[in-house]
Amino acid sequence: MHAELAMPNSEVERVAALRELGILDSHTSEYFDTATRLAMSVFGTAGAYISLIDSDRQWIKASVGFCTPGETREESFCDHTIRRADVMVVDDALLDPRFVDNPAVAGPPHVRFYAGAPLLTPEGYAIGALCVIDSAPRAMDPAQRARLREMAAMVMSHISLRRAVGHVDAVSGMPNKYQLEADLKQQGREAAGEERVLVYLDLPDAATAFEIASVLGVAAHDELVRSAGQKLKRLFRGRATVYHVTDARFAVLSGDGDTGGFVAFARAQEPALQEPLMDLNVPLNLPSFGGIVVFRLCPDSAMDAPRKASSAVNQALLAQRRWSAYDGDADARQRRAFRLLNDVREGLRADAFQLVYQPKHDLASGACLSAEALLRWRHPELGFISPAEFIPLIEKTALIKPLTDWVLRTAIRQAAQWHAAGRPVKIAINLSALNFEEGDICQRLAAACAESGLPPRYVEIECTEGVWMESPAILQTLHGIRALGMSLALDDFGTGYSNFAYLQKVPATVVKVDQSLVRNVHTNPRDQRIVRSLIALARELGYEVVAEGVETAESLALIREWGCHVAQGYHFAKPLPAADFIEHIARH
């Protein structure tokens, strides 16, 4: 009797289950080779093989002995096996109407006997079969069928274990990020269009985890992670699957489409999450931060949802909030910032950065004798990037050093070229506060001047005033810059820190009155009082005074009357490319 038993799963689901195992088109292994040799020996057949049935083909994972029949699914004996719930035996293929015309039966290798047991996943998917074949008719008694069935189950267990090794975290024993990806892919196929919730939880946050590992040791840290994972599993049991995705970060994937209810349920776990863990015999209060994203299942879910959940939990960490829902705008800003940082080095190589020069005019003579070098970035795809956007990003990374070196060399070389052309321009260069913490900044400044042949007295270093200047190491660097012969300017003076006591320590020679005070000085009486007082104080202390943001003739007249030495702003010119700047000098 050859009646086939219907398996409880659809063909689409069966193929998906096979492909999720990651075993198709993979190299064989000693285990599978041994399994086929054992099967051939146990049953005394001429050959044995492990067959996997894809959507349109038979793929042989391992084989031994007698030539394996067929590569197409239509010619495969195992295609019939996977439709059954049990072992399929063909005593004599020449007497079986299903196979009498099969090329492997009618011609070489002339298969006469076949027996196969399906490889069944825990969910009931038949992904292939363990098979034995012979060129002579045979029979298989019930005991032999049971043995073949057991051997197929062993092969399937090994396949599942192989998958689990790569999908289970070694520390916590929980499903890991690869299992999360696999589950999202599967759900994207099986429940496309339905909504789910993915929560990323840092428990504890990275800083606390590092502190615990440093104080209590790695073993204690690992035990803490296991305890945190078990706690989350208890809290979300029956509502979601919990994954251990990185060191102290867990993911929680909701099990149904009630997204609103699940979000409320997750937030309601706050008291339990804040309860101390007692597993280390020391009660530990672990800060937790959660990021929540509601998403629609689709083929892209496996990549998109974790990225958005990561963005959400990072926002929670930055804002020091317990929970943060995914914010598309914040995510877009993060991705843009990440892209900009990745593109800095390429921008330097491809000359995407350039310097423009803001003319600075002597108010006694009206002549333009100096310039401030300002950095610009023309991104090949994103267009003009404001310095207010990219400089704060770069200042937080090691990229600030190579970018600063490029600015120093470019600005000083340009000033040297102007000198060679008979225009002895003094160049002002902005440095980040972090640059002054670099132990070799003075040497690099000196090297840039030596390389271009520009006397250091024609270089002015600008830095924003602040409490950071009171560090002994920073003060030593500032004095080192002055010792080179360069002048030192305090930028944005009159705003922010403005502690006049530290001015006695800082070897500055110039103060620059911030443009926010100067821009409307001709119409704002309060700004007038502030600027007039700042100029008077700076002159009394012996500083050269520069006014930024001079945009009108009225403002210029006022600051000149109050004794300002130098001015810059749109009243004179906007920042100019090098060629236009030299023309500006010629006219003034």
C-alpha angles and dihedrals in degrees: 000000000000102000110147121225115226113241115226095240135073122247092245091055092045093053090045090053090051094050093046088062090066093219101116115105091006127134118269120249137213090255095059092043090051091048092055093046090050092050092050090049096045095050097034094231130149093244148002135195145173112234128194117197114214124185093278108006148045113238119195113219094184137350141177136188121351114050112274112244121239138340100214119082092234092060094043121110087201092063086071092044095058090056090062129074092220146030115311118211127189108190095188120006092199089064095046113088090209093063109021091099095039109126090230089056102038092043140015128359084028098211112200104163129043134169125175136176118202120245101232123195118217087260092056100256114146103216098171142316146261104233141187123196140182140185092232130063115264143168131227121210124213093263091054091048090053090050092051090048091052092048091051090052089053091052090049091049090054091050090051092047090050088056094045093053089064095037102048124075111242094218103043100025088227129128108278136213092282091056089048089053091048093048092048090051092050093047089046088061099038100040104022112172096025120118125241137175124233117193124190114202126190104204101194110005117246095259093053092045091053091048092051092049090049095048104033100025136248094284091056090047091052091049089050091052091050091050092049090050093051090048091055092047090054093047095050100034110140093011105063148355117255122213133187103224105168140355099302100354123105131188126214118198117194118233102220145022098269092107097161092051093047094050089051090047092050093050090047089063089070096104092049092047090054094052111109121255113238101187095105093052086249117092106237122193104208119198111226131198124191134198119197129198127178110204142169118244113247139135090282096051094096092063103026103047097052091047092052092045089051090051090051096050091046089055089052090052094048092049093038090232123147093228135021126182117217111276113199093200093050090046091051090051091050092049091047091049091049091049093049092051091049091051098050097089092046088048090056092049093046097046092244089141120074139172126235124191128230110208115235115203128208105232094208095057102015090230124138105234102154144028140203115231111225125191123233131182124203104190113207092229107017096044123214113010116201116236086227087065105040104032096061088050094050093045089066093058141056088257089084091079100056091041091051091049090053091050093048095049094043097047096043092045090051092050089050090053090052090050090052088053091054098262109116097199122174112224124213117205127191118225127192119242087245091059090065089059090060107102094215100046093109091051091050092050091050091047092052091053092045091049093053098033094238115147108241092233087074092061124084120189116210123203132172113250117246149130089277088077093069093072110112091227092051092047089052090053092049091051088047091057091050090049089059088061095253121133122237124219128195106221126210091018115184096037133079116002101009097166104163092195093071091052087079089062100041113081094219121152099186135043121198116208107224117255092231087070097040102044096075099023092119091062106026115076092194092054088047092057093047096047094044090051093046092050092048092048094046092049090048089054091050101253128142106240123220122186117210126201099032103167106156138048089236092057090047092052092051098049091045089052090050092053104260111164104204135018137191133181146101091300086075102028143310117253107295137205113252095261093050091046093058089051089051090054091051091055093048 
